[in-house]
Amino acid sequence: MELTQYQIVIVNLDPTKDSEIKKTRPCLVISPDEMNKYLKTVVVAPLTSSVKNHPTRVPVTYQGRHGSIAIDQIRTIDKSRVVHATDHISSAEILQVKKVIEMTYVKMCIEKILGETAHYAGDSSQNCRAYALFACMRL
């Protein structure tokens, strides 16, 4: 089965532990097509039927129902967990997903590292930002 980025797939997420989202449910493929083509794994974010005003959740409409894409629950799964592939999300939803991923996993990381590196006396802001970006890439 060929999977593409921003496609909604039905995935069996069990077994899970503790606070992880459970059950067989729709998930959004996050990993780029190049990875999806060559690897036996895929990176997904589960969809949930609850609509909460949470900074790491993206509102989405799937099969006429409102829900959220749980960016805070991104995980890598084996492709054998994918039951079948369905629709793609809209362009507007894709932009929102990209924005939330950037805010959650890139900007927060850079801000944290900038705060930690800001104490270096005489170091320019540009050097601190470059170091922070490099450090985030290594995570």
Phi, psi and omega in degrees: 000128178271126180249141180236153180301138180071018174270144175268129180234151175268125189231138172272104184273354180278144005278151177232176177231144170044249189271004179291145177293133189252181171078174171275123187205166175290143175223153177261130176286122180260325185295146181292157183304324180298319177290317183298328182287322190254341183260159177271004179238164179216145179263127184228160171236124181293150171263143178234151182280348179275141178248105180242146177277078183238137186296342180255015178243137180248120178297141182211152172246124182228123181052044176078001180248145177271142179199199181221148170268123185271085180297331178288354181245022179303137177208159176263132180232158171287142182298340179293343177283344181283120180280310173195162181261148179232235187278178169249156175279166182287164178300319179296320178292323177299314179300319179293320177299314179300318181297315181292322177298315179299314180295320185283315190252345181249299185295320179296322179295313181297316180298321179295314181291322177300319178298323180284332183263351184296341183283350179291110183294138175080355180277133183288157178300323181295319178296320178298317180295319179297316178297317182296316180297317178298316181296321178294324181294333181278345183291000000 
